[in-house]
Amino acid sequence: MAFTVPNRLPLAANTRGILLMLLAILCFTLMDATVKGLVDRYPAPMLVWMRFMGQFLLVVILLRHRFLAHLRTRFPVVHLARAVTQMGATGLFFTSLAYIGLAEATALIDINPVLITLGAALFLGEQLGPRRMFGVLAALAGALIVIRPGAGIFTPAALLPLLGAVSYAANALITRWVGQQESAWTSMALTSVICTGLASLSLPFFWVPIDAGDLPRFALIGVLGTIAQLCLIRAFTLAEAAIVAPFAYIGILFAAIWGYLFFGTLPDRWTVIGALVIVAAGLYVWHRETRALRAQNRAE
């Protein structure tokens, strides 16, 4: 979602925005770590349902009496596609955690910023110059370093977070288009309702009894997702997107820490190298996008 902010914000506002972004990523990765601890005993659709139920409650709390008004839209099919792609990204990522490490899955899904750049050129008519193309190819090279096909350690499950990144990028492109047509809050309200509803439909087919000792973990998924989403919204409200967005890559480091603390696993050397390539490619694309946007603003 997009927020309008002043071109120049006080240092304190930018600092608070950065801190809120870090808190959001901290909560998101803790949520992912909680899911990884449960996904070997509970189907991923149950965990996806809990994730979106938390998001639904967040939107209701934020909008209160305005919630129903924001459910009216001129583009119901577009919003349905947006919800499906968001569910796809979450479901694919949660499923991958049953088979590969948290740090590896996080690094692979974090190629989505460069995929968004590629998709914007293919479907939204935005220019794709040689520098942007270099960033896309570098990110894909980083992903290949992480999964290392042909090295004897590749499994098809490694494709799940990559497919999740594609789904996330599609969601971002749909969000970018519909955000130019309607209020961002309309997108948030409709997505929360549709995703929660669709996830609920799967429960009769995937529901398994929940052990009483796991109930706090299920609740934690919803709480962490809610806190993370709220912090993300506030971060982009307080500070410029160009300032806070790069800090999202700290999620790869957080994921490695939680993997070691909770599961006793550490990413190997090649995973670290691949993750660094992905981060460098993402930051390079972000830098180019920021420069292009500032040049456009000066020209206007």
N, C-alpha and C positions, 0 to 999 in steps of 0.2 A: 504494500500500500504506500501511497505517496503523501507526504506532508509538506506544506508550505512553510518555510522558515526564512528568517531574514538572511541576507547575503553575508552579513557580518554579525556574529553572535559573541556575547561576552565570553571571556575565557572560562568563567565559572560554569556557564551553561554547557559549553563543549566538554568540559571536564566531567560534569555530571552525566552527560550523554555517553561518554566513553565508559564510565564506571557502570552505567546501566547496561550497556552492550556487553561488557565483560560478565556482569551478573547473569544476563540472559543466556549467554553461551555456557556459563558454568552450570546453570539449571538445565539447559537442554542436554548437555553431555552427561550430567548426573541422571537425568531421565533415561537417556539411552543406556547407561550402565545398569540402571534398575531393570530395564527391559531385558538386557542381556542376561541378567541373573534369573529371569523368569521364563524366557522364551524356550528353554529346553524342557519345561514342564507344562507350559500353557501355549495354546495356539496363538500365533501372531495376531489373527483378527480380534481376539479378546483384548489384547494389549492396545491395538489400534483404536478399538471402541473406547477404552479408558482414556486414551490420549485426546480424542476429539470430544468426549463428554466434558473433560476439563476445559477445553477451548470454548465449547458452547456456554458453559457456566460463566466464563470470563466475559464473553460478549454480552450476555444478559446483564451481568453486574455493571459493565461499563455503560451500556445504553439505557438500561432501566425502562422507563416508560416510552422511550423512542424506539425500542427494539422492533415492535411490530411494523412501525412506519418504514423501517429500513428493509423490510422483507419484500417490498414492492419493487419490481424491476421491469425494464423493457427488454431484457436479454436473458430470459430464463435458461435457454439452451447453453449460452455462453457460461453462465454461472454453474450449470451442471457440469460442463467440461472442466471448469476450474476446480470444482470440488473433487471430481474423479481423479484429476492429475495430482492433487494434493494428497488424496488418500493413497494413490499409487506410490508416490514418493515415500510416504510414511510406512506403508505396508511392506514395500520392497526392502527398505532399510531395516525395519524391525525383523523381518524374516532372515535377512543376511546375518544378523547377530547370532543366530543359532549355529552358524557354520564357520564364521571367520572372526578374527579379533576385532575389538572395538576400535582400536586405532586404525587398522587397515580399512574397515568399513567407512570410518569418518573421512579418511584421506580420499577414498575413491568417490564418495558422494560430493566432496568439496570441489570436484571439477565443474560443478554446475555454473559458476559465474562465467566461465569461458564458453560453455554451451549456450548460455543465454545470449552472449554476444553473437555467436554463430547463428542461432535461431532468429535473432532480430534482423540479421542481414538476409536470411532466406525467406522469412515470412512477413516481416514488417517493412521491408524495403530500405533498411538502414545500410549505410556503406560499410563494406568489409575490405579494408585496405590490407596491405602486406603485413603491417605490424600487428594488427588484430589477429590475422590468420596465423602469424607466428605464435601468438599467445595461445590460440586454440590448439595448435599442433604440439606445443610444449606441454600443455596440460595433459593431453592424451598420451604423450610419451611418459610423463610422470605416472599416469595410471598403469601403463604397461610395465613400468619398473616395479610397481607395487605388486601386481598380480603375476608377473613373470610367466607368461604362457610358454609352454615347452620346457620349463625348468624342473618339472616333476612335482611342483608344489601347487600348481594351479588347479582350482576346482571350479566347476560351473557356478557355485555359490558366489564367487567373486564378481560375477556379472550382475548380481542383484543390486548392489549399491550403485553400479554404473547405470543400470536401467533406472534406478531411483533418481540419479542425477538428471537423466533425460526427462523423466516425469516432472521433476522439480523445475527444470528449465522451461518446460512447456507451460507449467502453472504460472511461472513468473511472466512469460510472454502474454498469456491470456490476461493476467492481472494488469499488465502494463496497458493493454488495449482497452479493457473494460474500465480501468481507472480514468481514462480520458472521456468516458461517456457518463459515468455515474459516480456517486459518492463512494469513497473507499470503505465507509462504514457499511454500505449496502453489500459490498463484496464480503466483508467480514461476517456480517449477520447471516447471509445466505449460505456461505461456505460452512459455517459452524452448524447450521441446521441440517444441510444436506449431508455433510460428512458424518455427523452423529446418527442421522437417520439410516444412511446406507450401512454404516458399521453395525448398527443395531439389527439390521436384517440378517446379518451373518451369524449372530449369536446362537440361534437355535441349531445351527449346523456345526459350530465349533466350540460351543460352551462345554467346559469340563468343571467339575466341582473344585472350588477354591479352598485350599487348605487355610485354616484359620490363621496360621502363622504368617501367611503371605498377604493377608488383607492389608496390613500397613503398607506393603510395597505397591499394591495396586492403587491404593489411595495416593501414594507418593508420586506415581506417574501423573495422575491428574493434577496434583498440587504443583509439581515442578513445571509441567507444561503450561499451567496457568500463569505462574509467576514469571516464567521465561517470556511468554507472549506479552504480558503486561510491561515488563522491562524493555522489551524490544520496541513496543509502541512508544513508550516514554522516551527512549533513547533517540529515536528519529524525530520526536517532537521537539526535544530540547536542543539537539545539535544537528549540524549539516550531515546529510547522508555520506558525503565524500569523506568526512572526518571519522565517522564511527564504523562504516562498513568494513574496512580492512581488519578491524579487530575481531571479526568473526572467525578468522583463521586460527585464533588461539584455541579453537575447539579441537584441533588435531592434537595439540599439546595436552589439553585437559583429558582427551580420550586416552592418550597414552598413560597418563597418571592414574586414571581410574582403572585401566586395564591391569596395571601393576598392583595397585593397592587392593582391588577387589577380586581379581582373578589370577594374580601371580604371573601375568604374561607381559612381555615387553616386545615392541616391534623390532624386527631384525634390521640389519644395516640397510638392506635394499629398500625396505618399507620406508625407513627414515629418509633415504635419498629421494625416493619417488614422491613422498609427501612434500619435501622441500621444493622439488621441481614444480609440483602442482601449486603450492603457495606462491612461488616466484612468478609463475605464469599468471595466476589470478591477480596478484598485485600489479603486474605489468599491464594487464588489460584494464584494471581499475585506474591506474595512472593515466593511460591513454584516454579513457573515457572522461576522466575528470578534466584533463587539459582541453579536450574537444568541447566539453560543455562550457568551460570558462571562456574559451575563445568565441563560442556562439553567443554567450551572454554579452561579451564586450561588443560584438558586432551589432547586437540589437540596441 
